[in-house]
Amino acid sequence: MMSYMKIERTEDTPEVVLDAKNGTILISGISFPEDIEFFFSPVLCWVEEYVQNAQQYTEIIFKMDYFNTASSKKFLEILLELEKIIDTGKDLKVKWLFPDEDEDIKSAGVKFSSLTKSTFELEKY
């Protein structure tokens, strides 16, 4: 497994930092890639492999300024895959950071928290 992967932010894709050694995943910025499968496929592959040998504590941080519906579906896929960590007795925490005054991104975080069994922390930035 690749222990560390970083995808630089572009004008239509988020920065993604996947760090197996520290058990951290960061997705930040904006997300409306032209080819959603092409962009998220390596991320999902990494997550699937990580789940097989996850750290005792894993934290995923979403710090989004904007994302489209297709990205939202990929975020849920990532969260549901990571949830498998919980079944092995390990801890998973989701930090959902949203811009102050951005009710849409905040409510998306609330919706994701209701769709998963992960520990969610919603926080303004």
Backbone as JSON Lines, residues from 0, in Angstrom:
{"i":0,"aa":"M","n":[0.84,-1.19,0.0],"ca":[0.0,0.0,0.0],"c":[0.88,1.24,0.0]}
{"i":1,"aa":"M","n":[0.42,2.24,-0.72],"ca":[1.11,3.51,-0.69],"c":[0.76,4.18,0.64]}
{"i":2,"aa":"S","n":[1.75,4.47,1.46],"ca":[1.44,5.0,2.78],"c":[1.09,6.49,2.74]}
{"i":3,"aa":"Y","n":[1.55,7.19,1.7],"ca":[1.29,8.63,1.65],"c":[0.98,9.02,0.21]}
{"i":4,"aa":"M","n":[-0.08,9.78,0.05],"ca":[-0.44,10.28,-1.28],"c":[-0.98,11.69,-1.13]}
{"i":5,"aa":"K","n":[-0.52,12.56,-2.03],"ca":[-1.02,13.93,-2.01],"c":[-1.43,14.31,-3.43]}
{"i":6,"aa":"I","n":[-2.63,14.86,-3.54],"ca":[-3.12,15.38,-4.81],"c":[-3.27,16.89,-4.62]}
{"i":7,"aa":"E","n":[-2.56,17.64,-5.44],"ca":[-2.62,19.11,-5.34],"c":[-3.98,19.63,-5.78]}
{"i":8,"aa":"R","n":[-4.39,20.7,-5.14],"ca":[-5.64,21.38,-5.48],"c":[-5.53,22.02,-6.86]}
{"i":9,"aa":"T","n":[-6.63,22.0,-7.6],"ca":[-6.72,22.75,-8.86],"c":[-7.95,23.65,-8.75]}
{"i":10,"aa":"E","n":[-8.28,24.32,-9.85],"ca":[-9.45,25.21,-9.76],"c":[-10.77,24.44,-9.67]}
{"i":11,"aa":"D","n":[-10.77,23.15,-10.0],"ca":[-12.02,22.39,-9.87],"c":[-11.89,21.08,-9.08]}
{"i":12,"aa":"T","n":[-10.72,20.85,-8.49],"ca":[-10.54,19.66,-7.66],"c":[-9.92,20.03,-6.31]}
{"i":13,"aa":"P","n":[-10.25,19.26,-5.28],"ca":[-9.74,19.57,-3.94],"c":[-8.3,19.07,-3.73]}
{"i":14,"aa":"E","n":[-7.68,19.62,-2.72],"ca":[-6.42,19.05,-2.23],"c":[-6.8,17.79,-1.45]}
{"i":15,"aa":"V","n":[-6.06,16.72,-1.67],"ca":[-6.3,15.47,-0.93],"c":[-4.96,15.01,-0.38]}
{"i":16,"aa":"V","n":[-4.92,14.79,0.93],"ca":[-3.71,14.28,1.58],"c":[-4.11,13.01,2.33]}
{"i":17,"aa":"L","n":[-3.48,11.9,1.94],"ca":[-3.77,10.6,2.53],"c":[-2.5,10.12,3.22]}
{"i":18,"aa":"D","n":[-2.55,10.02,4.53],"ca":[-1.36,9.71,5.32],"c":[-1.63,8.5,6.23]}
{"i":19,"aa":"A","n":[-1.25,7.32,5.76],"ca":[-1.53,6.09,6.51],"c":[-0.75,6.04,7.82]}
{"i":20,"aa":"K","n":[0.49,6.5,7.79],"ca":[1.35,6.43,8.98],"c":[0.74,7.18,10.16]}
{"i":21,"aa":"N","n":[0.15,8.36,9.87],"ca":[-0.45,9.17,10.93],"c":[-1.96,8.97,11.05]}
{"i":22,"aa":"G","n":[-2.54,8.16,10.18],"ca":[-3.98,7.9,10.24],"c":[-4.81,9.13,9.93]}
{"i":23,"aa":"T","n":[-4.34,9.96,9.0],"ca":[-5.08,11.18,8.69],"c":[-5.39,11.28,7.19]}
{"i":24,"aa":"I","n":[-6.56,11.81,6.94],"ca":[-7.02,12.06,5.58],"c":[-7.57,13.48,5.56]}
{"i":25,"aa":"L","n":[-7.14,14.25,4.58],"ca":[-7.63,15.63,4.44],"c":[-8.17,15.82,3.04]}
{"i":26,"aa":"I","n":[-9.35,16.37,2.94],"ca":[-9.93,16.76,1.65],"c":[-10.38,18.2,1.82]}
{"i":27,"aa":"S","n":[-9.78,19.1,1.03],"ca":[-10.11,20.51,1.24],"c":[-10.15,21.3,-0.06]}
{"i":28,"aa":"G","n":[-10.97,22.35,-0.04],"ca":[-11.06,23.25,-1.19],"c":[-12.39,23.13,-1.88]}
{"i":29,"aa":"I","n":[-12.34,23.05,-3.21],"ca":[-13.55,22.93,-4.0],"c":[-13.49,21.62,-4.78]}
{"i":30,"aa":"S","n":[-14.67,21.07,-5.08],"ca":[-14.69,19.79,-5.77],"c":[-15.85,19.72,-6.76]}
{"i":31,"aa":"F","n":[-15.51,19.88,-8.01],"ca":[-16.44,19.59,-9.1],"c":[-15.65,19.13,-10.32]}
{"i":32,"aa":"P","n":[-14.9,18.01,-10.15],"ca":[-14.05,17.52,-11.24],"c":[-14.88,17.17,-12.48]}
{"i":33,"aa":"E","n":[-14.29,17.41,-13.63],"ca":[-14.96,17.08,-14.88],"c":[-15.21,15.58,-14.96]}
{"i":34,"aa":"D","n":[-14.21,14.78,-14.58],"ca":[-14.34,13.32,-14.59],"c":[-14.23,12.83,-13.15]}
{"i":35,"aa":"I","n":[-15.39,12.7,-12.51],"ca":[-15.43,12.36,-11.09],"c":[-14.79,11.01,-10.8]}
{"i":36,"aa":"E","n":[-15.02,10.03,-11.66],"ca":[-14.45,8.69,-11.45],"c":[-12.92,8.73,-11.55]}
{"i":37,"aa":"F","n":[-12.43,9.43,-12.54],"ca":[-10.98,9.54,-12.74],"c":[-10.32,10.19,-11.52]}
{"i":38,"aa":"F","n":[-10.94,11.25,-11.0],"ca":[-10.33,11.96,-9.87],"c":[-10.38,11.12,-8.59]}
{"i":39,"aa":"F","n":[-11.54,10.56,-8.27],"ca":[-11.7,9.9,-6.97],"c":[-11.29,8.43,-6.94]}
{"i":40,"aa":"S","n":[-11.09,7.8,-8.1],"ca":[-10.71,6.4,-8.13],"c":[-9.45,6.09,-7.32]}
{"i":41,"aa":"P","n":[-8.34,6.83,-7.52],"ca":[-7.15,6.52,-6.71],"c":[-7.36,6.78,-5.21]}
{"i":42,"aa":"V","n":[-8.19,7.75,-4.89],"ca":[-8.48,8.05,-3.48],"c":[-9.23,6.89,-2.85]}
{"i":43,"aa":"L","n":[-10.26,6.41,-3.53],"ca":[-11.03,5.28,-3.01],"c":[-10.2,4.01,-2.92]}
{"i":44,"aa":"C","n":[-9.34,3.78,-3.9],"ca":[-8.44,2.61,-3.84],"c":[-7.53,2.69,-2.61]}
{"i":45,"aa":"W","n":[-6.97,3.88,-2.36],"ca":[-6.1,4.08,-1.2],"c":[-6.89,3.81,0.08]}
{"i":46,"aa":"V","n":[-8.1,4.36,0.17],"ca":[-8.92,4.19,1.38],"c":[-9.24,2.71,1.61]}
{"i":47,"aa":"E","n":[-9.61,2.01,0.53],"ca":[-9.92,0.57,0.67],"c":[-8.71,-0.2,1.2]}
{"i":48,"aa":"E","n":[-7.54,0.12,0.7],"ca":[-6.32,-0.54,1.19],"c":[-6.01,-0.14,2.63]}
{"i":49,"aa":"Y","n":[-6.19,1.15,2.94],"ca":[-5.91,1.64,4.29],"c":[-6.78,0.93,5.33]}
{"i":50,"aa":"V","n":[-8.04,0.74,5.01],"ca":[-8.98,0.12,5.94],"c":[-8.49,-1.27,6.36]}
{"i":51,"aa":"Q","n":[-7.8,-1.97,5.47],"ca":[-7.29,-3.32,5.77],"c":[-6.23,-3.3,6.88]}
{"i":52,"aa":"N","n":[-5.55,-2.16,7.03],"ca":[-4.45,-2.08,7.99],"c":[-4.43,-0.69,8.64]}
{"i":53,"aa":"A","n":[-5.59,-0.27,9.13],"ca":[-5.74,1.09,9.66],"c":[-5.04,1.27,11.0]}
{"i":54,"aa":"Q","n":[-4.69,2.51,11.27],"ca":[-4.15,2.88,12.58],"c":[-5.25,2.71,13.63]}
{"i":55,"aa":"Q","n":[-4.86,2.71,14.9],"ca":[-5.84,2.6,15.98],"c":[-6.82,3.78,15.95]}
{"i":56,"aa":"Y","n":[-6.3,4.96,15.56],"ca":[-7.13,6.16,15.49],"c":[-6.97,6.78,14.1]}
{"i":57,"aa":"T","n":[-8.08,6.98,13.43],"ca":[-8.07,7.6,12.11],"c":[-8.94,8.85,12.15]}
{"i":58,"aa":"E","n":[-8.43,9.9,11.53],"ca":[-9.2,11.14,11.45],"c":[-9.28,11.58,10.0]}
{"i":59,"aa":"I","n":[-10.49,11.85,9.55],"ca":[-10.68,12.42,8.22],"c":[-11.23,13.83,8.38]}
{"i":60,"aa":"I","n":[-10.59,14.75,7.7],"ca":[-10.97,16.16,7.79],"c":[-11.47,16.62,6.43]}
{"i":61,"aa":"F","n":[-12.68,17.12,6.42],"ca":[-13.24,17.76,5.23],"c":[-13.24,19.26,5.51]}
{"i":62,"aa":"K","n":[-12.62,20.01,4.63],"ca":[-12.62,21.48,4.77],"c":[-12.99,22.04,3.4]}
{"i":63,"aa":"M","n":[-14.26,21.95,3.1],"ca":[-14.73,22.28,1.76],"c":[-15.29,23.7,1.68]}
{"i":64,"aa":"D","n":[-14.97,24.35,0.55],"ca":[-15.55,25.65,0.26],"c":[-16.75,25.48,-0.67]}
{"i":65,"aa":"Y","n":[-16.69,24.44,-1.52],"ca":[-17.78,24.14,-2.44],"c":[-17.59,22.72,-2.97]}
{"i":66,"aa":"F","n":[-18.69,22.01,-3.19],"ca":[-18.64,20.72,-3.87],"c":[-19.98,20.46,-4.52]}
{"i":67,"aa":"N","n":[-19.93,19.7,-5.62],"ca":[-21.16,19.38,-6.33],"c":[-21.75,18.05,-5.84]}
{"i":68,"aa":"T","n":[-22.9,17.69,-6.38],"ca":[-23.59,16.47,-5.95],"c":[-22.77,15.22,-6.21]}
{"i":69,"aa":"A","n":[-22.1,15.17,-7.36],"ca":[-21.28,13.99,-7.68],"c":[-20.16,13.82,-6.64]}
{"i":70,"aa":"S","n":[-19.54,14.93,-6.23],"ca":[-18.5,14.87,-5.19],"c":[-19.09,14.41,-3.87]}
{"i":71,"aa":"S","n":[-20.27,14.89,-3.56],"ca":[-20.96,14.52,-2.33],"c":[-21.14,13.0,-2.27]}
{"i":72,"aa":"K","n":[-21.49,12.39,-3.39],"ca":[-21.66,10.93,-3.43],"c":[-20.32,10.23,-3.18]}
{"i":73,"aa":"K","n":[-19.24,10.78,-3.71],"ca":[-17.92,10.19,-3.48],"c":[-17.5,10.35,-2.02]}
{"i":74,"aa":"F","n":[-17.81,11.5,-1.42],"ca":[-17.5,11.7,0.0],"c":[-18.2,10.63,0.84]}
{"i":75,"aa":"L","n":[-19.47,10.37,0.5],"ca":[-20.21,9.35,1.26],"c":[-19.59,7.97,1.05]}
{"i":76,"aa":"E","n":[-19.18,7.67,-0.17],"ca":[-18.51,6.39,-0.45],"c":[-17.26,6.24,0.42]}
{"i":77,"aa":"I","n":[-16.47,7.3,0.49],"ca":[-15.25,7.3,1.31],"c":[-15.6,7.07,2.77]}
{"i":78,"aa":"L","n":[-16.6,7.8,3.27],"ca":[-17.0,7.67,4.67],"c":[-17.51,6.27,4.99]}
{"i":79,"aa":"L","n":[-18.31,5.71,4.1],"ca":[-18.85,4.36,4.34],"c":[-17.74,3.31,4.31]}
{"i":80,"aa":"E","n":[-16.76,3.5,3.45],"ca":[-15.62,2.57,3.42],"c":[-14.82,2.69,4.72]}
{"i":81,"aa":"L","n":[-14.56,3.92,5.14],"ca":[-13.79,4.13,6.37],"c":[-14.52,3.61,7.61]}
{"i":82,"aa":"E","n":[-15.84,3.6,7.55],"ca":[-16.63,3.11,8.67],"c":[-16.28,1.67,9.05]}
{"i":83,"aa":"K","n":[-15.78,0.92,8.1],"ca":[-15.4,-0.48,8.36],"c":[-14.33,-0.57,9.45]}
{"i":84,"aa":"I","n":[-13.58,0.52,9.63],"ca":[-12.56,0.59,10.68],"c":[-13.21,0.39,12.06]}
{"i":85,"aa":"I","n":[-14.37,1.01,12.24],"ca":[-15.07,0.95,13.52],"c":[-15.41,-0.49,13.88]}
{"i":86,"aa":"D","n":[-15.78,-1.26,12.86],"ca":[-16.15,-2.67,13.1],"c":[-14.97,-3.5,13.61]}
{"i":87,"aa":"T","n":[-13.74,-3.01,13.41],"ca":[-12.57,-3.75,13.9],"c":[-12.13,-3.26,15.28]}
{"i":88,"aa":"G","n":[-12.95,-2.39,15.89],"ca":[-12.63,-1.91,17.24],"c":[-11.71,-0.7,17.26]}
{"i":89,"aa":"K","n":[-11.46,-0.12,16.1],"ca":[-10.6,1.06,16.04],"c":[-11.46,2.31,15.96]}
{"i":90,"aa":"D","n":[-10.84,3.46,16.2],"ca":[-11.58,4.72,16.26],"c":[-11.5,5.49,14.95]}
{"i":91,"aa":"L","n":[-12.62,6.08,14.58],"ca":[-12.7,6.93,13.4],"c":[-13.42,8.22,13.79]}
{"i":92,"aa":"K","n":[-12.79,9.33,13.47],"ca":[-13.41,10.63,13.75],"c":[-13.46,11.42,12.46]}
{"i":93,"aa":"V","n":[-14.58,12.05,12.21],"ca":[-14.75,12.91,11.05],"c":[-14.84,14.34,11.53]}
{"i":94,"aa":"K","n":[-13.94,15.19,11.03],"ca":[-14.03,16.62,11.32],"c":[-14.56,17.29,10.06]}
{"i":95,"aa":"W","n":[-15.71,17.9,10.17],"ca":[-16.34,18.59,9.05],"c":[-16.22,20.08,9.32]}
{"i":96,"aa":"L","n":[-15.3,20.71,8.64],"ca":[-15.07,22.14,8.82],"c":[-15.84,22.89,7.75]}
{"i":97,"aa":"F","n":[-16.54,23.94,8.15],"ca":[-17.33,24.69,7.19],"c":[-17.09,26.18,7.37]}
{"i":98,"aa":"P","n":[-17.15,26.93,6.26],"ca":[-16.95,28.38,6.37],"c":[-18.04,29.0,7.25]}
{"i":99,"aa":"D","n":[-17.64,29.9,8.1],"ca":[-18.6,30.63,8.92],"c":[-19.66,31.22,8.0]}
{"i":100,"aa":"E","n":[-20.91,31.11,8.39],"ca":[-22.03,31.65,7.59],"c":[-22.44,30.78,6.41]}
{"i":101,"aa":"D","n":[-21.77,29.65,6.16],"ca":[-22.15,28.82,5.02],"c":[-23.05,27.68,5.5]}
{"i":102,"aa":"E","n":[-24.35,27.95,5.47],"ca":[-25.33,26.97,5.97],"c":[-25.41,25.73,5.09]}
{"i":103,"aa":"D","n":[-25.16,25.87,3.78],"ca":[-25.24,24.71,2.88],"c":[-24.19,23.66,3.22]}
{"i":104,"aa":"I","n":[-22.95,24.12,3.42],"ca":[-21.88,23.16,3.73],"c":[-22.07,22.61,5.14]}
{"i":105,"aa":"K","n":[-22.53,23.46,6.06],"ca":[-22.8,22.98,7.41],"c":[-23.89,21.91,7.38]}
{"i":106,"aa":"S","n":[-24.99,22.16,6.67],"ca":[-26.08,21.18,6.65],"c":[-25.67,19.9,5.91]}
{"i":107,"aa":"A","n":[-24.76,20.01,4.94],"ca":[-24.24,18.8,4.29],"c":[-23.51,17.94,5.33]}
{"i":108,"aa":"G","n":[-22.73,18.58,6.2],"ca":[-22.04,17.85,7.26],"c":[-23.01,17.16,8.2]}
{"i":109,"aa":"V","n":[-24.09,17.87,8.55],"ca":[-25.12,17.28,9.41],"c":[-25.74,16.07,8.73]}
{"i":110,"aa":"K","n":[-25.99,16.18,7.43],"ca":[-26.58,15.07,6.69],"c":[-25.62,13.87,6.65]}
{"i":111,"aa":"F","n":[-24.34,14.13,6.35],"ca":[-23.37,13.04,6.34],"c":[-23.31,12.36,7.71]}
{"i":112,"aa":"S","n":[-23.35,13.14,8.77],"ca":[-23.25,12.55,10.11],"c":[-24.45,11.65,10.39]}
{"i":113,"aa":"S","n":[-25.61,11.98,9.81],"ca":[-26.79,11.14,10.03],"c":[-26.76,9.87,9.18]}
{"i":114,"aa":"L","n":[-25.95,9.87,8.11],"ca":[-25.89,8.72,7.22],"c":[-24.79,7.72,7.6]}
{"i":115,"aa":"T","n":[-23.97,8.08,8.57],"ca":[-22.87,7.2,8.96],"c":[-22.88,7.0,10.47]}
{"i":116,"aa":"K","n":[-22.12,6.01,10.92],"ca":[-22.03,5.77,12.36],"c":[-20.72,6.33,12.93]}
{"i":117,"aa":"S","n":[-20.05,7.14,12.14],"ca":[-18.79,7.75,12.58],"c":[-19.04,8.86,13.59]}
{"i":118,"aa":"T","n":[-18.03,9.12,14.41],"ca":[-18.08,10.27,15.3],"c":[-17.83,11.52,14.47]}
{"i":119,"aa":"F","n":[-18.77,12.44,14.48],"ca":[-18.68,13.66,13.68],"c":[-18.47,14.87,14.55]}
{"i":120,"aa":"E","n":[-17.61,15.76,14.1],"ca":[-17.39,17.03,14.78],"c":[-17.57,18.13,13.73]}
{"i":121,"aa":"L","n":[-18.57,18.96,13.89],"ca":[-18.77,20.08,12.97],"c":[-18.17,21.34,13.58]}
{"i":122,"aa":"E","n":[-17.42,22.05,12.77],"ca":[-16.68,23.2,13.31],"c":[-16.55,24.29,12.24]}
{"i":123,"aa":"K","n":[-16.78,25.54,12.66],"ca":[-16.59,26.67,11.74],"c":[-15.11,26.96,11.55]}
{"i":124,"aa":"Y","n":[-14.77,27.5,10.4],"ca":[-13.41,28.01,10.21],"c":[-13.47,29.37,9.57]}
